[in-house]
Amino acid sequence: MSGAFSARISKHSPVISHSEIPLRLKLGDGSCTFKIGEKEFNHHLDVDLWNAQQDSLKSRFQFDELAIDMSVECSENITIKASLRNFSEQPVALKNIKLSLRKAMLGDGENGSYAFLKNGFQSWTASHVHFPDETQKVPNIAVSRVMQENMNNLADGRRGYFVSDGYAILGNLKEKAYLLMGQREPFNQMVYMRAYFKDGQDAPPAIEFVFDFGGKTIASGAELSLDPLMLMVDRNPNRLLDAYFSTIAPKSELPAELPTGWCSWYYYYTHVTQKDITDNIETAAGRGINWTYFVLDDGYQTAVGDWLSINDKFSGGLKNIADKARTAGFVPGIWTAPFFALAKSKLYQEHPDWFLQDSKGKPVWAGWNPLWSVFGSIHGLDTTNPGFQDYLRDVVHTIVHDFGFKYLKLDFLFGATLEGKAYDQSLSPAERLKLGFDIIREAAGPDIVILGCGCPLFPAIGKVQAMRIGPDVAPFWFAKYRYHITNDPHALCTKFAVRSIITRSQMHRMLWINDPDCLMLRDTDTRLTENERMTLANAIVITGGMYVISDKLSALPERTWSLMAAADEIVRKCDRGRSWALDIMEREFPAYVYNSAGYLAVFNMSDNVEKCNLRFSDYLEDSALANCSLEDVWTKERINASDGLLDFGKMPQRSSRLFKILAGE
């Protein structure tokens, strides 16, 4: 990236441009919404109050109750900073602050070919590109919304209106110009980017930035700094994502060795028993497998929330399982959902005051899971409550130091960020989640590896070593009825899991170790075809994330063990490369994924036979790849580039191929 941004006032409106990439950002009005007592205020932030000062724009928005100081600093990137001061004599409960771009033009004219890459709120939320004539789906049933969406950042059903959490990319495909907009540390608020292409027209959109405080209270006379926003431009969206993730990367160290292992969930689900775990440990140990972790997932507790109350299927105790795994050479791991509890749990029955409260003083509803209770609701816990904090410390200390589990898979973490009244309202939902992580880390110790799942992404940066970056995989390809009947864009299925594995692949070893979820290779007890199983396998391998098997090991044939061994070798190489979804801005399901360790994967995610070909020079500057040869790692078939074009021929539906790049041969 080269060139620089500059700012000026044009016809009373602040305008930002770039010296090398044709870009014009025209600032618009904003707003600030808050409450004092029961009275709500919504103050207008007037665009005419901006003034230009030496490659920056500055403004002070002064009101009777508070003042907002805001600056837009222009250099190689744009940094938007803001602070707020409470001048009232009472605490101010902040809802949000909004800032708009009336027009975001990429390219030399009004006409272009626009696309908007949205990032989902949490691990399971859909993340992919949208085009101006589309409508962003939102589930039409409450349980799917609350358990997968950000309830404060929902698309409104208008054609051309898209919402994103944490970061987004606006691209003009015709001009090959891309603008990344992203939140910076310390990640104390939820920050959103919303794009509106008027009436679905392919023309420069309006953009809105939203700082969501979730009712955080600011004491009289106190100040608050907003998380900075960063804007960056480039001709290559993958280069933008690498630069952005590098900028916000935490200082904490990640595990040097790629996490690999076995997990009970996708074969046994909640029916898992102590014998199931020990049988698989013995099978893996007998094979001499080079795995790190052995993970007991959901199914051992008497109720979600009562983590130290073990059911009859595990009469031998959890310490026995951890000892068995350790003796076999594995690090024992365990699943919990620390900020969630069922209404029928002892925790909920005895301590309803430990939960976030709704407007009626009742524990906040967090969804429903038929695997836990057909009729029971789930509720989100309040990490600021001292009683719950003590309980959480005791649970984590017991699991880690008494039972001996050294790997924690923490699930349904969005429970800590649900909107509701907390014991300590001075913390935003993002800060409540960060506090929960800090309590767990303190109780577990510095050497315990923590994986986040069902987790709002940005507050977890620097708090976890690994993060689930997509929805659950499943022993089926697509949830057709759920998708169409409930309008659910995140519907649990392997197809949507592969989509997020690819579109979020560049987070790997920048923000954390990516967890693409488990690999299922069995050809029984599954509705996945061989092509579908290999598409999941190739997506996991090429992106280099965690490599965890979830099959009944003793039932796998020898050919599957050979496949696992080969995949294990390649994924460890790809872990050390950088993965780019080359056409990430061009289609919902990217077809070409390149890894700098020397691999290329090709995907046909459609339900039809598709002809696939690729010209490296359209995406990569490495001229050595223009005349390369490829070798299919599974079939050993070779493909040679002709005039810089790689022709993969017709690919079957839902299929993929993984190639080793033999550059220069």
HELIX and SHEET records of a PDB file:
HELIX    1   1 VAL A   47  LEU A   49  5                                   3    
HELIX    2   2 ALA A  142  GLN A  148  1                                   7    
HELIX    3   3 LYS A  198  GLY A  200  5                                   3    
HELIX    4   4 PRO A  237  ILE A  248  1                                  12    
HELIX    5   5 TRP A  265  TYR A  268  1                                   4    
HELIX    6   6 TYR A  269  HIS A  271  5                                   3    
HELIX    7   7 GLN A  274  ARG A  287  1                                  14    
HELIX    8   8 ASP A  312  PHE A  314  5                                   3    
HELIX    9   9 LEU A  318  THR A  327  1                                  10    
HELIX   10  10 LYS A  346  GLU A  350  1                                   5    
HELIX   11  11 PRO A  352  TRP A  354  5                                   3    
HELIX   12  12 PRO A  386  HIS A  397  1                                  12    
HELIX   13  13 THR A  398  PHE A  403  3                                   6    
HELIX   14  14 LEU A  413  THR A  417  5                                   5    
HELIX   15  15 PRO A  429  ALA A  444  1                                  16    
HELIX   16  16 PHE A  458  ALA A  460  5                                   3    
HELIX   17  17 LYS A  480  THR A  486  1                                   7    
HELIX   18  18 THR A  494  THR A  503  1                                  10    
HELIX   19  19 SER A  505  MET A  507  5                                   3    
HELIX   20  20 GLU A  530  THR A  543  1                                  14    
HELIX   21  21 LEU A  553  ALA A  555  5                                   3    
HELIX   22  22 GLU A  558  ASP A  575  1                                  18    
HELIX   23  23 PHE A  616  ASP A  618  5                                   3    
HELIX   24  24 SER A  623  LEU A  625  5                                   3    
SHEET    1   A 4 PHE A   5  SER A  10  0                                        
SHEET    2   A 4 SER A  13  HIS A  18 -1                                        
SHEET    3   A 4 LEU A  23  ILE A  36 -1                                        
SHEET    4   A 4 LYS A  39  LEU A  45 -1                                        
SHEET    1   B 7 PHE A   5  SER A  10  0                                        
SHEET    2   B 7 SER A  13  HIS A  18 -1                                        
SHEET    3   B 7 LEU A  23  ILE A  36 -1                                        
SHEET    4   B 7 VAL A  92  LEU A 106 -1                                        
SHEET    5   B 7 ALA A 206  ILE A 218 -1                                        
SHEET    6   B 7 MET A 190  TYR A 196 -1                                        
SHEET    7   B 7 TYR A 161  ASP A 165 -1                                        
SHEET    1   C 5 ASN A  51  ALA A  52  0                                        
SHEET    2   C 5 SER A  56  GLN A  62 -1                                        
SHEET    3   C 5 LEU A  66  CYS A  74 -1                                        
SHEET    4   C 5 ILE A  78  ASN A  86 -1                                        
SHEET    5   C 5 GLU A 223  SER A 225 -1                                        
SHEET    1   D 9 ASN A  51  ALA A  52  0                                        
SHEET    2   D 9 SER A  56  GLN A  62 -1                                        
SHEET    3   D 9 LEU A  66  CYS A  74 -1                                        
SHEET    4   D 9 ILE A  78  ASN A  86 -1                                        
SHEET    5   D 9 LEU A 229  ASP A 234 -1                                        
SHEET    6   D 9 ALA A 177  GLN A 183 -1                                        
SHEET    7   D 9 TYR A 167  ASN A 172 -1                                        
SHEET    8   D 9 TYR A 114  LYS A 118 -1                                        
SHEET    9   D 9 HIS A 128  HIS A 130 -1                                        
SHEET    1   E 8 ILE A 513  ASP A 515  0                                        
SHEET    2   E 8 ALA A 466  ARG A 468  1                                        
SHEET    3   E 8 VAL A 449  GLY A 452  1                                        
SHEET    4   E 8 TYR A 407  LEU A 410  1                                        
SHEET    5   E 8 VAL A 331  THR A 336  1                                        
SHEET    6   E 8 TYR A 293  LEU A 296  1                                        
SHEET    7   E 8 THR A 260  CYS A 263  1                                        
SHEET    8   E 8 TYR A 547  ILE A 549  1                                        
SHEET    1   F 3 PHE A 340  LEU A 342  0                                        
SHEET    2   F 3 ILE A 378  GLY A 380 -1                                        
SHEET    3   F 3 TRP A 365  GLY A 367 -1                                        
SHEET    1   G 6 SER A 579  ALA A 581  0                                        
SHEET    2   G 6 TYR A 592  ASN A 595 -1                                        
SHEET    3   G 6 TYR A 599  ASN A 604 -1                                        
SHEET    4   G 6 SER A 655  LEU A 662 -1                                        
SHEET    5   G 6 SER A 629  ASP A 632 -1                                        
SHEET    6   G 6 ARG A 638  ASN A 640 -1                                        
SHEET    1   H 2 GLU A 610  ARG A 615  0                                        
SHEET    2   H 2 LEU A 645  MET A 651 -1                                        
END                                                                             
